[in-house]
């Protein structure tokens, strides 16, 4: 009888380079405008719908910004487990979910 192989999986988040990233501050988020300004470098040139999650610490300072889903021109599918995986790995206590509209109609945070 053969032994079953147990695989070890390491969860890993990758950092990506976003133009203007150096200018993003880790100041506390207190208004929807703070959120919009924070995610603008991620979404301003997007040609497809995207869903981002921002993890926050107890003082509402960002701990992580993650692209959860990249969809098509008019839809984006999101798996809840991807949101919570990111938040748990970043030790976040709160979060904000952000979604764009590539048509340019609206980039609103509600």
Rosetta blueprint (number, residue, H / E / L):
1 X L
2 X L
3 X L
4 X L
5 X L
6 X L
7 X L
8 X L
9 X L
10 X L
11 X L
12 X L
13 X L
14 X L
15 X L
16 X L
17 X L
18 X L
19 X L
20 X L
21 X H
22 X H
23 X H
24 X L
25 X L
26 X L
27 X L
28 X L
29 X L
30 X L
31 X L
32 X H
33 X H
34 X H
35 X H
36 X H
37 X H
38 X H
39 X H
40 X H
41 X H
42 X H
43 X H
44 X L
45 X L
46 X L
47 X L
48 X L
49 X L
50 X E
51 X E
52 X E
53 X E
54 X E
55 X E
56 X E
57 X L
58 X L
59 X L
60 X L
61 X L
62 X E
63 X E
64 X E
65 X E
66 X E
67 X E
68 X E
69 X E
70 X E
71 X L
72 X L
73 X L
74 X L
75 X L
76 X L
77 X L
78 X L
79 X L
80 X H
81 X H
82 X H
83 X H
84 X H
85 X H
86 X H
87 X H
88 X H
89 X H
90 X L
91 X L
92 X L
93 X L
94 X E
95 X E
96 X E
97 X E
98 X E
99 X E
100 X L
101 X L
102 X L
103 X L
104 X L
105 X L
106 X L
107 X L
108 X L
109 X L
110 X L
